Amino acid sequence: MLKRLLIVLPIAGIVAVLLAVWLLWWGGGSAKAETIVVEEGATLTSLCPGLERKGLIPGTCTTYRGMARLFGSGDGIQAGEFEVPVGTNGAKLLDLLQHGQPVQRLVTLAEGTPSVIVQEKVAAVPYLTGAAPLPPEGSVLPDSYGYKRGEARAAVIGRMQAAMTRELDRLWKARKGGCPVSSKEETVTLASIVEKETGKPSERRAVAGVYCNRLKIGMKLDADPTVIYPVTKGKPLGRRILRSELNADTGYNTYRRAGLPVGPIANPGRESIAAVLNPEGHQFIYFVADGTGGHVFARTLAEHNANVAKWYALRRQRGEM
């Protein structure tokens, strides 16, 4: 009987210890929400001291690592930023770090965003570090870009520029001709005008075709956004263009000189670049708004003047003139 008791007691003690550990692993939970940033290559061992300081793990690091070996999956820790909700216990914390979805932080640039706005948007992201450089106009590809907390703003803008370089190279190789642009730089410049002249994706190739036709015959592009760019650096003007601005020879004003302006007036998207490199084949050299967000196109000045008259009549009817 004594022998049996001596055997049972240690077993009971082991079971009690395992039960206590099990309850420690699955019970309790963090008292407050926390954010954890896990660097590439981090392990539970390297991460554990920080988790202990924040009060996110039950017991000590040694205890927690032991419990992770006993009850965890053995999978590696992911890199990324993780949000730990209130009440997360040891088991859930490990599962979050191994299999959870890291926080995805994005900065999104719309097609046609000028570089001054790119700089402002990146500068306004609170989780980035360092100054946001002003990228050269037309060097950034509008898209959504992920970033990590603590990353340098210059690095994020660098990725935006690298994306434009890759996309422009790809589209340039696939070009079909039809537009007298002789370089990638000229392509981006004309694409930035196309981007600013129409907000209707289905019209991009048609609008590109108009400007390509004008370039072929040496006709001025007469694009309002090129007049506005030197005044606002691509931001909305907020008023009508002044006669003095239409007359100013800034290098960008396509009412003053034939051909392309001296550089891009925005950061065009991939579709506008593709439109310039494969414009719609037609004989139109004029277009004007049609009142629906799109445009109506014309081959002759007489046709164009009639279309302009209709547009002005519609604007007067709306009380816009």
C-alpha positions, -999 to +999 in steps of 0.1 A: +000+000+000+028+024+009+046+015-023+016+022-043+011+056-026+048+065-033+042+058-070+008+076-072+020+107-055+047+116-080+023+109-109-003+131-093+023+158-089+033+156-125-003+157-137-009+187-114+021+205-128+011+197-164-025+209-157-012+241-142+010+247-172-019+239-196-041+264-178-013+290-178-010+285-216-047+287-224-059+308-196-056+345-187-046+369-215-031+403-221-046+432-201-043+457-230-041+457-268-006+459-282+012+462-315+041+440-323+066+446-351+085+414-360+116+419-381+126+394-409+145+364-394+131+369-359+125+338-337+104+332-306+137+333-286+147+367-299+111+381-297+104+367-262+121+394-240+100+421-257+068+401-252+076+396-216+083+433-210+049+442-225+032+416-203+019+396-233+031+361-223+023+341-192+052+336-169+088+342-179+104+338-213+118+304-203+084+292-192+068+305-224+093+289-247+089+256-229+051+258-232+055+267-269+076+236-275+050+214-256+018+228-271+028+249-301+029+238-338+066+243-342+062+266-372+083+297-376+075+332-366+063+355-395+078+390-402+054+419-401+032+440-379+007+423-357-021+438-335-027+418-303-062+422-289-070+425-252-073+391-236-050+372-260-036+342-241-002+325-247-016+300-271-034+326-293-004+349-293+018+322-307-008+312-333-011+349-343+027+352-348+029+320-367-002+319-388-021+353-384-025+380-409+000+408-405-013+444-406-012+456-441-004+493-444-009+510-478-003+543-493-024+547-525-017+571-554-044+578-579-035+579-616-024+614-625-012+623-590+014+651-593+047+647-575+040+674-550+010+654-538+030+622-538+055+639-515+027+653-492+010+619-490+041+600-480+052+628-456+018+625-439+021+588-431+028+587-393+045+553-392+073+562-416+106+579-408+128+605-423+120+632-449+099+625-480+119+636-511+102+652-540+103+627-569+108+641-604+075+645-622+065+614-640+089+591-622+064+575-599+038+548-609+004+554-594-006+523-574-011+510-538+022+504-520+027+485-488+051+497-462+063+487-428+061+507-396+094+525-391+104+523-428+121+553-444+099+576-465+126+578-491+126+540-494+088+540-501+092+566-528+121+547-542+099+516-546+073+538-564+099+550-588+113+515-594+078+503-602+075+530-628+108+521-644+098+484-646+063+492-660+076+517-685+102+493-698+076+466-702+051+488-720+078+503-742+089+469-754+052+461-763+046+494-781+027+492-814+036+526-828+012+551-843+024+580-822+055+602-829+071+598-795+107+588-797+116+579-762+102+567-729+105+602-715+084+617-743+059+588-738+055+597-701+051+634-709+023+628-734+007+601-712+005+627-683-015+650-706-038+622-716-042+614-679-052+649-671-075+654-701-099+625-695-112+608-664-130+582-685-108+550-690-126+540-722-115+573-738-078+572-731-068+557-765-090+580-784-076+611-766-041+598-771-049+594-808-060+631-810-027+643-795-006+619-817-024+632-848-016+668-838+020+659-832+022+643-867+010+675-885+029+699-863-003+713-847-002+728-812-016+704-785-036+732-768-040+713-736-053+733-706-035+711-680-001+721-694-010+758-688-020+751-652+010+729-643+036+757-638+011+777-617+001+749-593+027+721-599-002+698-608-027+707-580-062+719-589-063+755-601-097+762-585-106+789-609-106+797-646-073+800-665-062+837-669-054+852-702-020+860-689-014+823-681-025+813-716+000+837-730+029+828-707+057+809-724+067+786-696+080+756-715+049+737-705+023+759-722+011+740-753-010+769-764+023+788-771+044+762-788+038+731-810+051+698-797+054+683-763+060+704-731+095+703-715+084+674-692+055+655-676+027+674-658+017+645-635+025+608-628+005+589-654-009+554-648+000+524-668-032+526-689-025+561-701+011+551-710-002+521-729-027+544-747+001+566-760+021+536-771-009+521-789-033+550-796-067+546-813-063+550-851-087+578-863-085+612-880-098+633-851-078+664-841-103+681-819-124+671-788-145+689-763-165+678-732-199+663-739-215+670-705-214+634-693-178+632-681-166+622-716-158+640-748-171+644-784-145+642-812-142+661-845-121+660-877-126+696-888-126+729-870-162+735-882-174+703-866-154+712-835-170+747-833-204+731-835-196+707-807-182+736-786-214+756-791-235+726-779-212+723-748-216+760-740-253+758-744-255+729-720-233+748-695-256+779-697-286+756-692-269+742-660-261+778-648-224+772-651-219+802-675 
